[in-house]
Amino acid sequence: MPNVKLEALQEGMVVTTDVRNLDNMLLIPAGCALSDRHINILCAWGIAEIQVEACEDSEDAKDLLQQLPPGRLDQLTRELAATFWEPVDKGPVQQEVFNLVLRRQAKRALGK
């Protein structure tokens, strides 16, 4: 059962162990298929990675950002950076939010 980083999580992946926050509050139970809402909850609680069932779709080659043409990815990155009120390199939280929004934009651009 591989640990998968937040950026690589996809809807439909199945969680293999309970995901809890620092206060031991259950966020996502084992056996749950991830939805977009679950991934947002993990991001909000700062969960960096979780254990999911092994699947072929979780490999980096399937990453949404890698599926975009390089010119389109650069364009989305510039447009998104212009909409942020603070520089992206302000800190890890700001960078994480930027990456999450960029992945959503890529998902829309790919029609998924």
Secondary structure, 3 states (H helix, E strand, C coil): CCEEEHHHCCCCCEECCCEECCCCCEEECCCCECCHHHHHHHHHCCCCEEEECCCHHHCHHHCHHHHCCHHHHHHHHHHHHHHCCCCHHHCHHHHHHHHHHHHHHHHHHCCC
